[in-house]
């Protein structure tokens, strides 16, 4: 969670400095890193090497296992990774810029996502 928290702080700073593309990137990685922490807490690891946390695996395992199957997290978190990834792709690869509104919404989604995971991971509930 330390990496996720650092990425979230980076996103907050980037929004404050009006660097919305960077904020979108940091929002996605904050959620991605938090999802890995949640999966590790639940003892769910990628096939093969335990350190190979691919983006598709993390998203599918978080939603499929932790939300749909085990019901450890709210269904309201189901689309956060996907939405933030889409926005990150826009920020990193598309000619269009991320708007202030998009960055602020991503930041809010990310805060809620990290708060939910932090509560369970830090509380060591599995």
Backbone torsions as a table, in degrees:
resi	resn	phi	psi	omega
1	UNK	NA	-21.0	-178.9
2	UNK	-60.7	-42.1	178.9
3	UNK	-66.3	-40.5	179.2
4	UNK	-62.6	-44.4	179.2
5	UNK	-63.1	-41.0	178.7
6	UNK	-64.5	-41.5	178.4
7	UNK	-64.5	-38.8	178.6
8	UNK	-65.5	-42.1	176.2
9	UNK	-61.4	-38.8	176.2
10	UNK	-62.3	-42.3	178.9
11	UNK	-63.1	-42.7	178.6
12	UNK	-61.1	-43.5	179.2
13	UNK	-64.0	-41.7	-179.3
14	UNK	-65.5	-40.0	176.4
15	UNK	-62.4	-45.4	-179.3
16	UNK	-60.9	-31.7	-180.0
17	UNK	-92.3	5.9	177.8
18	UNK	63.5	32.1	174.4
19	UNK	-105.3	79.8	-168.8
20	UNK	-73.2	-31.7	176.6
21	UNK	-65.7	-45.2	176.7
22	UNK	-63.2	-38.0	178.7
23	UNK	-61.6	-43.0	179.4
24	UNK	-61.8	-41.9	178.0
25	UNK	-60.8	-48.1	-178.6
26	UNK	-67.5	-34.4	176.5
27	UNK	-61.5	-46.3	179.7
28	UNK	-60.7	-48.1	-176.6
29	UNK	-68.1	-30.2	174.3
30	UNK	-60.0	-45.5	-179.8
31	UNK	-70.3	-41.2	178.4
32	UNK	-59.6	-47.1	-179.7
33	UNK	-66.6	-38.1	177.4
34	UNK	-67.0	-38.9	178.2
35	UNK	-62.8	-39.1	176.4
36	UNK	-61.9	-43.5	178.3
37	UNK	-60.3	-41.4	179.3
38	UNK	-65.0	-42.7	178.9
39	UNK	-64.8	-42.5	177.6
40	UNK	-61.9	-42.7	178.6
41	UNK	-59.6	-36.8	-179.4
42	UNK	-85.9	3.7	179.9
43	UNK	61.3	42.0	175.2
44	UNK	-112.9	122.6	-176.4
45	UNK	-129.3	155.8	178.2
46	UNK	-65.7	150.9	176.2
47	UNK	-63.6	148.0	-178.9
48	UNK	83.9	-125.6	-178.4
49	UNK	-77.6	132.6	-176.1
50	UNK	-66.2	-16.6	-178.6
51	UNK	-96.8	4.6	-179.7
52	UNK	-91.1	76.9	-177.2
53	UNK	-90.6	83.4	178.0
54	UNK	-72.5	152.0	-177.3
55	UNK	-61.9	-44.0	180.0
56	UNK	-63.8	-42.2	179.1
57	UNK	-62.7	-46.8	-177.1
58	UNK	-61.2	-46.8	-179.4
59	UNK	-63.1	-47.6	-178.1
60	UNK	-65.3	-42.6	-178.5
61	UNK	-70.1	-40.2	179.5
62	UNK	-62.6	-50.5	-178.6
63	UNK	-70.3	-49.4	-174.8
64	UNK	-67.5	-45.8	-175.2
65	UNK	-89.7	-49.6	-171.6
66	UNK	-84.1	-28.0	177.9
67	UNK	-97.5	-58.6	-173.3
68	UNK	-72.0	-48.5	-173.0
69	UNK	-84.8	-55.9	-175.3
70	UNK	-87.0	-15.4	179.1
71	UNK	56.0	39.5	179.6
72	UNK	-82.6	-22.5	-178.4
73	UNK	-131.1	153.7	-178.4
74	UNK	-61.8	143.3	175.5
75	UNK	-61.5	-20.6	177.3
76	UNK	-64.2	-17.2	178.6
77	UNK	-90.4	-4.3	-173.1
78	UNK	-54.9	-40.0	-173.7
79	UNK	-97.0	-1.2	-174.0
80	UNK	-62.0	-50.9	-179.7
81	UNK	-59.9	-45.9	-178.0
82	UNK	-64.0	-43.6	-179.6
83	UNK	-66.4	-42.1	179.3
84	UNK	-69.0	-32.8	176.4
85	UNK	-66.5	-42.8	177.6
86	UNK	-59.5	-43.8	179.3
87	UNK	-68.3	-37.5	177.0
88	UNK	-63.0	-40.7	177.4
89	UNK	-62.4	-40.3	175.6
90	UNK	-61.3	-45.6	-178.0
91	UNK	-64.0	-41.2	-173.0
92	UNK	-87.3	-30.5	-168.6
93	UNK	-125.2	-24.0	-175.0
94	UNK	-88.0	154.8	178.0
95	UNK	-71.0	-24.9	179.5
96	UNK	-73.0	147.3	178.2
97	UNK	-91.4	148.9	172.1
98	UNK	-71.9	133.9	-179.4
99	UNK	-84.9	164.9	176.6
100	UNK	-58.1	-44.9	-179.2
101	UNK	-61.0	-44.8	179.1
102	UNK	-62.1	-43.0	-179.7
103	UNK	-65.9	-41.6	-179.8
104	UNK	-66.7	-38.2	176.7
105	UNK	-66.6	-41.4	177.3
106	UNK	-62.6	-39.7	178.8
107	UNK	-63.7	-42.5	178.3
108	UNK	-64.3	-45.5	176.8
109	UNK	-57.8	-43.0	-177.3
110	UNK	-66.1	-41.9	176.9
111	UNK	-58.3	-47.1	-178.9
112	UNK	-63.8	-40.7	179.2
113	UNK	-62.4	-50.2	-179.7
114	UNK	-65.0	-38.9	178.3
115	UNK	-59.9	-44.0	-179.7
116	UNK	-64.2	-42.8	-179.0
117	UNK	-72.0	-42.2	179.8
118	UNK	-58.6	-40.4	-179.8
119	UNK	-59.4	-43.4	-178.3
120	UNK	-80.2	-43.7	-177.2
121	UNK	-68.9	-47.7	180.0
122	UNK	-68.2	-29.1	177.0
123	UNK	-82.1	-8.0	179.0
124	UNK	56.0	39.8	174.6
125	UNK	-92.8	130.7	178.4
126	UNK	-135.1	NA	NA
